[in-house]
Amino acid sequence: MQFDVGSELRRVREAKKLSLRAVASAVGVSASLLSQVETGKTQPSVSTLYALVTHLGISLDSLMGVAKPALSLAPPAPGAAASGDRRSDAIVQRREDAPVIEMENGVTWERLAVGDSAVADPIIVTYAPGASSSVEGKMMRHAALEYGVVLEGRLTLKVDFETYSLEPGDSFCFDSGRPHLYVNEGDVPARGIWFVIGRRDMAYQSLADLGHDELDDARPPASAVEVLQAMKAMKPARS
């Protein structure tokens, strides 16, 4: 199910009474580019989308969650699964109901089932040949713990000053507060499953204007352990 990310970003921005120019300036893009994203004339890159949702104070899950059809939160009726019922519910998200975002430069995100959990943003990620997480080839960082496994094709992952070539079956895990970039340098699509955890706890910071000396010091204000501790502390107490 194709999701109109631009109109939802505009709705959130206007609800927060933020001007288009102010948001564009804060995330490091031009006002004309943001306007084109909001009107659907162009799609954001991965790095731009992360910058926007973080500045607006929303999660990927809540952003894409608006694309879900009305779901029945009641337990499925006995025998419903066996009967071939294709409706999505609180447990199962059917393939045809999965929200999809197509971004600039051939990157596609398909959000997986999340139920009533706000712990992780699970997504199927596809990078077309030549696609990268930043159109300009610049490294980014954002608040998250990022886990993933490559299912098809090959993908290059750059973290700090290290470069990794990922093949099917290879998995990774790193603190996304570290400068990083994904690139498909092959001639077939690269596809995998990502779990982005704790992205709300720290702010996005673009590395577009940082030099190599500054990159060496560009580290998140909290370790992965501290992020997890913060997430645990934010959970409401259960009676």
Contacts in CASP RR format, 6 or more apart in sequence:
PFRMAT RR
TARGET T0000
AUTHOR 0000-0000-0000
METHOD contacts of the structure
MODEL  1
MQFDVGSELRRVREAKKLSLRAVASAVGVSASLLSQVETGKTQPSVSTLY
ALVTHLGISLDSLMGVAKPALSLAPPAPGAAASGDRRSDAIVQRREDAPV
IEMENGVTWERLAVGDSAVADPIIVTYAPGASSSVEGKMMRHAALEYGVV
LEGRLTLKVDFETYSLEPGDSFCFDSGRPHLYVNEGDVPARGIWFVIGRR
DMAYQSLADLGHDELDDARPPASAVEVLQAMKAMKPARS
1 67 0 8 1.000
1 69 0 8 1.000
1 96 0 8 1.000
1 97 0 8 1.000
1 98 0 8 1.000
1 99 0 8 1.000
1 100 0 8 1.000
2 100 0 8 1.000
2 102 0 8 1.000
3 64 0 8 1.000
3 66 0 8 1.000
3 67 0 8 1.000
3 99 0 8 1.000
3 100 0 8 1.000
3 101 0 8 1.000
4 40 0 8 1.000
5 37 0 8 1.000
5 43 0 8 1.000
5 44 0 8 1.000
5 49 0 8 1.000
5 63 0 8 1.000
5 101 0 8 1.000
6 37 0 8 1.000
6 38 0 8 1.000
6 39 0 8 1.000
6 40 0 8 1.000
7 38 0 8 1.000
7 40 0 8 1.000
8 63 0 8 1.000
8 66 0 8 1.000
9 37 0 8 1.000
9 38 0 8 1.000
9 52 0 8 1.000
9 53 0 8 1.000
9 56 0 8 1.000
9 63 0 8 1.000
10 38 0 8 1.000
10 39 0 8 1.000
12 56 0 8 1.000
12 58 0 8 1.000
13 20 0 8 1.000
13 23 0 8 1.000
13 38 0 8 1.000
13 56 0 8 1.000
16 56 0 8 1.000
18 56 0 8 1.000
20 31 0 8 1.000
20 34 0 8 1.000
20 35 0 8 1.000
20 38 0 8 1.000
21 31 0 8 1.000
23 34 0 8 1.000
23 52 0 8 1.000
23 55 0 8 1.000
23 56 0 8 1.000
24 30 0 8 1.000
24 31 0 8 1.000
24 33 0 8 1.000
24 34 0 8 1.000
25 31 0 8 1.000
26 55 0 8 1.000
27 34 0 8 1.000
27 48 0 8 1.000
27 51 0 8 1.000
27 52 0 8 1.000
27 55 0 8 1.000
27 204 0 8 1.000
27 206 0 8 1.000
28 51 0 8 1.000
28 206 0 8 1.000
28 208 0 8 1.000
29 48 0 8 1.000
29 51 0 8 1.000
33 42 0 8 1.000
33 48 0 8 1.000
34 52 0 8 1.000
36 42 0 8 1.000
37 43 0 8 1.000
37 44 0 8 1.000
37 48 0 8 1.000
37 52 0 8 1.000
42 104 0 8 1.000
43 101 0 8 1.000
43 102 0 8 1.000
43 103 0 8 1.000
43 104 0 8 1.000
44 52 0 8 1.000
44 103 0 8 1.000
44 104 0 8 1.000
45 103 0 8 1.000
45 104 0 8 1.000
45 105 0 8 1.000
45 107 0 8 1.000
45 133 0 8 1.000
45 134 0 8 1.000
45 135 0 8 1.000
46 103 0 8 1.000
46 107 0 8 1.000
46 133 0 8 1.000
46 134 0 8 1.000
46 140 0 8 1.000
46 182 0 8 1.000
47 133 0 8 1.000
47 134 0 8 1.000
47 138 0 8 1.000
47 140 0 8 1.000
47 206 0 8 1.000
48 104 0 8 1.000
49 101 0 8 1.000
49 103 0 8 1.000
50 140 0 8 1.000
50 142 0 8 1.000
50 199 0 8 1.000
50 204 0 8 1.000
51 140 0 8 1.000
51 142 0 8 1.000
51 204 0 8 1.000
51 206 0 8 1.000
53 59 0 8 1.000
53 60 0 8 1.000
53 63 0 8 1.000
54 142 0 8 1.000
54 143 0 8 1.000
54 199 0 8 1.000
54 203 0 8 1.000
54 204 0 8 1.000
55 204 0 8 1.000
57 200 0 8 1.000
59 118 0 8 1.000
59 121 0 8 1.000
59 199 0 8 1.000
59 200 0 8 1.000
60 109 0 8 1.000
60 111 0 8 1.000
60 121 0 8 1.000
60 123 0 8 1.000
60 196 0 8 1.000
60 199 0 8 1.000
61 111 0 8 1.000
61 114 0 8 1.000
61 118 0 8 1.000
61 121 0 8 1.000
64 99 0 8 1.000
64 101 0 8 1.000
64 109 0 8 1.000
64 111 0 8 1.000
65 99 0 8 1.000
65 111 0 8 1.000
65 114 0 8 1.000
67 99 0 8 1.000
68 88 0 8 1.000
68 93 0 8 1.000
68 97 0 8 1.000
68 99 0 8 1.000
69 88 0 8 1.000
69 97 0 8 1.000
71 88 0 8 1.000
71 89 0 8 1.000
71 90 0 8 1.000
72 87 0 8 1.000
72 89 0 8 1.000
72 90 0 8 1.000
73 89 0 8 1.000
73 90 0 8 1.000
73 116 0 8 1.000
74 89 0 8 1.000
74 90 0 8 1.000
75 90 0 8 1.000
76 85 0 8 1.000
76 89 0 8 1.000
76 91 0 8 1.000
81 92 0 8 1.000
86 94 0 8 1.000
86 96 0 8 1.000
87 94 0 8 1.000
88 94 0 8 1.000
88 97 0 8 1.000
90 115 0 8 1.000
90 116 0 8 1.000
91 113 0 8 1.000
91 115 0 8 1.000
92 113 0 8 1.000
93 112 0 8 1.000
93 113 0 8 1.000
93 115 0 8 1.000
98 110 0 8 1.000
98 111 0 8 1.000
98 112 0 8 1.000
99 110 0 8 1.000
99 111 0 8 1.000
100 108 0 8 1.000
100 109 0 8 1.000
100 110 0 8 1.000
100 111 0 8 1.000
101 108 0 8 1.000
101 109 0 8 1.000
102 108 0 8 1.000
103 109 0 8 1.000
104 135 0 8 1.000
105 128 0 8 1.000
105 130 0 8 1.000
105 131 0 8 1.000
105 132 0 8 1.000
105 135 0 8 1.000
106 126 0 8 1.000
106 127 0 8 1.000
106 128 0 8 1.000
106 130 0 8 1.000
106 131 0 8 1.000
107 125 0 8 1.000
107 126 0 8 1.000
107 127 0 8 1.000
107 128 0 8 1.000
107 131 0 8 1.000
107 132 0 8 1.000
107 133 0 8 1.000
108 125 0 8 1.000
108 126 0 8 1.000
108 128 0 8 1.000
109 123 0 8 1.000
109 124 0 8 1.000
109 125 0 8 1.000
110 123 0 8 1.000
110 124 0 8 1.000
110 126 0 8 1.000
111 121 0 8 1.000
111 122 0 8 1.000
111 123 0 8 1.000
112 122 0 8 1.000
112 123 0 8 1.000
112 124 0 8 1.000
112 193 0 8 1.000
113 122 0 8 1.000
114 120 0 8 1.000
114 121 0 8 1.000
114 122 0 8 1.000
119 197 0 8 1.000
119 198 0 8 1.000
119 231 0 8 1.000
120 195 0 8 1.000
120 196 0 8 1.000
120 197 0 8 1.000
120 198 0 8 1.000
121 194 0 8 1.000
121 195 0 8 1.000
121 196 0 8 1.000
121 197 0 8 1.000
121 199 0 8 1.000
122 193 0 8 1.000
122 194 0 8 1.000
122 195 0 8 1.000
122 196 0 8 1.000
123 193 0 8 1.000
123 194 0 8 1.000
123 196 0 8 1.000
124 191 0 8 1.000
124 192 0 8 1.000
124 193 0 8 1.000
124 194 0 8 1.000
125 191 0 8 1.000
125 192 0 8 1.000
125 193 0 8 1.000
125 194 0 8 1.000
126 189 0 8 1.000
126 190 0 8 1.000
126 191 0 8 1.000
126 192 0 8 1.000
127 155 0 8 1.000
127 182 0 8 1.000
127 183 0 8 1.000
127 184 0 8 1.000
127 189 0 8 1.000
127 190 0 8 1.000
127 191 0 8 1.000
128 184 0 8 1.000
128 189 0 8 1.000
129 184 0 8 1.000
129 186 0 8 1.000
129 187 0 8 1.000
129 188 0 8 1.000
129 189 0 8 1.000
130 183 0 8 1.000
130 184 0 8 1.000
130 185 0 8 1.000
130 186 0 8 1.000
131 183 0 8 1.000
131 184 0 8 1.000
132 181 0 8 1.000
132 182 0 8 1.000
132 183 0 8 1.000
132 184 0 8 1.000
133 140 0 8 1.000
133 180 0 8 1.000
133 181 0 8 1.000
133 182 0 8 1.000
133 183 0 8 1.000
134 140 0 8 1.000
134 181 0 8 1.000
136 208 0 8 1.000
137 181 0 8 1.000
137 183 0 8 1.000
138 181 0 8 1.000
138 206 0 8 1.000
138 207 0 8 1.000
138 208 0 8 1.000
139 158 0 8 1.000
139 179 0 8 1.000
139 180 0 8 1.000
139 181 0 8 1.000
139 207 0 8 1.000
139 215 0 8 1.000
140 179 0 8 1.000
140 180 0 8 1.000
140 181 0 8 1.000
140 204 0 8 1.000
140 206 0 8 1.000
140 207 0 8 1.000
141 176 0 8 1.000
141 177 0 8 1.000
141 178 0 8 1.000
141 179 0 8 1.000
141 180 0 8 1.000
141 204 0 8 1.000
141 205 0 8 1.000
141 207 0 8 1.000
141 218 0 8 1.000
141 220 0 8 1.000
142 176 0 8 1.000
142 177 0 8 1.000
142 199 0 8 1.000
142 202 0 8 1.000
142 204 0 8 1.000
142 205 0 8 1.000
143 176 0 8 1.000
143 177 0 8 1.000
143 198 0 8 1.000
143 199 0 8 1.000
143 200 0 8 1.000
143 201 0 8 1.000
143 202 0 8 1.000
143 203 0 8 1.000
143 204 0 8 1.000
143 220 0 8 1.000
143 227 0 8 1.000
144 175 0 8 1.000
144 176 0 8 1.000
144 177 0 8 1.000
144 196 0 8 1.000
144 197 0 8 1.000
144 198 0 8 1.000
144 199 0 8 1.000
145 173 0 8 1.000
145 174 0 8 1.000
145 175 0 8 1.000
145 176 0 8 1.000
145 196 0 8 1.000
145 197 0 8 1.000
145 198 0 8 1.000
145 224 0 8 1.000
145 227 0 8 1.000
145 228 0 8 1.000
146 172 0 8 1.000
146 173 0 8 1.000
146 174 0 8 1.000
146 175 0 8 1.000
146 176 0 8 1.000
146 180 0 8 1.000
146 194 0 8 1.000
146 195 0 8 1.000
146 196 0 8 1.000
146 197 0 8 1.000
147 171 0 8 1.000
147 172 0 8 1.000
147 173 0 8 1.000
147 194 0 8 1.000
147 195 0 8 1.000
147 197 0 8 1.000
148 171 0 8 1.000
148 172 0 8 1.000
148 173 0 8 1.000
148 192 0 8 1.000
148 193 0 8 1.000
148 194 0 8 1.000
148 195 0 8 1.000
149 169 0 8 1.000
149 170 0 8 1.000
149 171 0 8 1.000
149 172 0 8 1.000
149 192 0 8 1.000
149 193 0 8 1.000
150 166 0 8 1.000
150 167 0 8 1.000
150 168 0 8 1.000
150 169 0 8 1.000
150 170 0 8 1.000
150 171 0 8 1.000
150 190 0 8 1.000
150 191 0 8 1.000
150 192 0 8 1.000
151 168 0 8 1.000
151 169 0 8 1.000
151 191 0 8 1.000
151 192 0 8 1.000
151 193 0 8 1.000
152 168 0 8 1.000
152 188 0 8 1.000
152 189 0 8 1.000
152 190 0 8 1.000
152 191 0 8 1.000
152 192 0 8 1.000
153 167 0 8 1.000
153 168 0 8 1.000
153 184 0 8 1.000
153 186 0 8 1.000
153 188 0 8 1.000
153 189 0 8 1.000
153 190 0 8 1.000
153 191 0 8 1.000
154 165 0 8 1.000
154 166 0 8 1.000
154 167 0 8 1.000
154 168 0 8 1.000
154 184 0 8 1.000
154 185 0 8 1.000
154 186 0 8 1.000
154 188 0 8 1.000
154 190 0 8 1.000
155 166 0 8 1.000
155 182 0 8 1.000
155 183 0 8 1.000
155 184 0 8 1.000
155 190 0 8 1.000
156 163 0 8 1.000
156 164 0 8 1.000
156 165 0 8 1.000
156 166 0 8 1.000
156 182 0 8 1.000
156 183 0 8 1.000
156 184 0 8 1.000
156 185 0 8 1.000
157 163 0 8 1.000
157 164 0 8 1.000
157 166 0 8 1.000
157 172 0 8 1.000
157 180 0 8 1.000
157 181 0 8 1.000
157 182 0 8 1.000
158 164 0 8 1.000
158 180 0 8 1.000
158 181 0 8 1.000
158 182 0 8 1.000
158 183 0 8 1.000
159 174 0 8 1.000
159 178 0 8 1.000
159 179 0 8 1.000
159 180 0 8 1.000
160 178 0 8 1.000
160 179 0 8 1.000
160 180 0 8 1.000
160 215 0 8 1.000
161 215 0 8 1.000
164 172 0 8 1.000
166 172 0 8 1.000
166 190 0 8 1.000
174 180 0 8 1.000
175 220 0 8 1.000
175 223 0 8 1.000
175 224 0 8 1.000
175 227 0 8 1.000
176 196 0 8 1.000
176 199 0 8 1.000
177 202 0 8 1.000
177 205 0 8 1.000
177 219 0 8 1.000
177 220 0 8 1.000
178 218 0 8 1.000
178 219 0 8 1.000
178 220 0 8 1.000
179 207 0 8 1.000
179 210 0 8 1.000
179 215 0 8 1.000
179 218 0 8 1.000
184 190 0 8 1.000
197 231 0 8 1.000
198 227 0 8 1.000
198 231 0 8 1.000
201 222 0 8 1.000
201 227 0 8 1.000
201 230 0 8 1.000
201 231 0 8 1.000
202 220 0 8 1.000
202 221 0 8 1.000
202 222 0 8 1.000
202 227 0 8 1.000
205 218 0 8 1.000
207 215 0 8 1.000
207 218 0 8 1.000
210 218 0 8 1.000
220 227 0 8 1.000
222 230 0 8 1.000
END
